[in-house]
């Protein structure tokens, strides 16, 4: 009975070492596979009879040990959409099952992966080399993230709609003692700024400053290509004590005596000093607010010592139309679409999905995983929060296989397999000798 038991045990050993060899072969074959997680082998002893006086040969079974939570090496890549995870977490991805009216349909089963070699496919979806579609939280036009929904990320190469100018901000210093012949009606101090109408057409607005008296100026607003009139109106701007309001010398204290379409909201301590005017550039009337700072503060227009005008900044919030220029990723998971007018738009945010027992996930094709009862419930969260890993842009996570270690395991598995074959042949010889005892 012991000879047969020994032979059965040795055969179990051969099967177990064959399984170990298969895992090693799988690991070695995938040393260059992006996001691959190696599989080690654990050997488990199974008993038949084992007491104080008797121990009968048992068996050994090889079980896979998944190393899903072991980090692979992160390297930079030329792929601008490449993403790697430093730490725990997985990308949520979807598997395409077909198309309906040229729109892809997806398997309702949620998949997870560490393979972040994403690129845009012909329909603008972010897809990795295994054909899995990256999922993200959608972002609405106001920039709000919907963390209750996960959907494949699609980058639509649409134009960026123009935005009509509604605010102009001026920061400058008017000279307290202008050079003779300047800051007059005949030779005003001028600043030009380009603004946009509702169609994205650019227009020039001119601000002309004329000094009336000490601490007292008139600013006139004109639009050379205005369809209605070349002058929009004017307002008197007073500084310091001359304004009659308690503000520091050299700072805006009062706006008044407006003409034309120019209006002012009046003085409010610590409030914005603004002028508002209406204009029609040919695509409809639009209202533009000129912000010249804060009453009593130095963040806008001031009047301090000097003889020349010092323009510090002149900006506006209008935007011309823009065409799609590319897409980039950010370390917080934001997917950013870039346009050739200098504007950007966030369309989605990539969360990281964590598990209590990532090594219990079920392996699938294409370096993907699905949940099991033992893996725990998936938790999607922003990168870098609550134990989720950090995202590394323009990078990829390689296989976590150490080829030197795998070769060491291979040698051990080969020797163990040879030893088990020797046990089988030896048991066979002993049985043969036992049979021949009858002769």
CORPEGI-V429953 format. One line per field, one symbol per residue. ss: DSSP state (~ for helix, > for strand, _ for the rest). phi: phi as a letter, one per 40 degrees, with the letter a starting at -180 (. if undefined). burial: # if it has 16 or more other ideal C-beta (glycine too) atoms within 10 Angstrom, else .. A space follows every 10 residues. Layout:
ss->???
phi->???
burial->???
This chain:
ss->_~~~~~~~~~ ~~~~~~~~~~ ~~~~~~~~~_ ________>> >>>>>>___> ____>___>> >>>>>>____ ___>>>____ __>>>>___> >>>>>>>>>> __>>>>____ >>>_____>> ____>>>___ _>>>>>>>>_ ____>_____ >>_>_____> __>___>>>> >>>>>_____ ________>> >>>>>>____ _>>>>>>>>> >>>__>>>>> >>________ >>>>>>>>>~ ~~~_______ >>>>>>____ __>>______ _>>>>>>>>> ____>>>>>> >>>>______ >>>>_____> >>>>>>__>_ _>_>>>>>>_ ___>>>>>>_ ___>>>>>>_ _>>>___~~~ _>>>___>>> ________>> >________> >>>_>>>___ __~~~~~~~~ ~~~~~~~~~~ ~~~~~~~~~~ ~~~~~~___
phi->.ccccccccc cccccccccc cccccccccb cbccgcbcbc bbbbcbcbba bcbbbcdbab bcbcbcbccc ccccbcaccc bcbbbchchb ccbbbcbiab fgbcbbcccc bbabcbccac ccbgccbccc gcccbaccbc ccgcccccbb adcbbccccc ccbccbbbbb babcccbcdd gbfbccaccb bbacbbcccg ccbbbbbbbb ccadgbbbbb bbbdbccbac bchaacbbbf cccgbcbcdg bcbabafcbg ccbbcgcbdg cccbbbabab chbhcbbbbc cbhbdgbbcb cbbbdibbcb ccaababcbc cbbdbibbbb ccgcbbcbbc cgcbacbabc cbbbbcbccc cccbcgfbbb cbcccgccbc acdgbfgccb cbcfabcccc cbcccccccc cccccccccc cccccccccc ccccccccc
burial->....###### #######.## #.##..#..# ..######## #......... ......#.## .#...###.. ##....#... ########## ######.... ...#.#...# ########.# ....####.# .########. ....#....# .####....# .####.#### ######.#.. .##....##. #.#.####.# #.#.###### #...###### ###..#.... ########## .##.#.#..# #####..#.# ####..#... .######.#. #....#.### ######..## ###.....#. ...#.#.### ##.##.#.#. ..###.###. #.#.#.#### #####..#.# #..#.####. #...#..#.# .###...### ###.###### #....#..## ..#..##..# ..##..#... .........
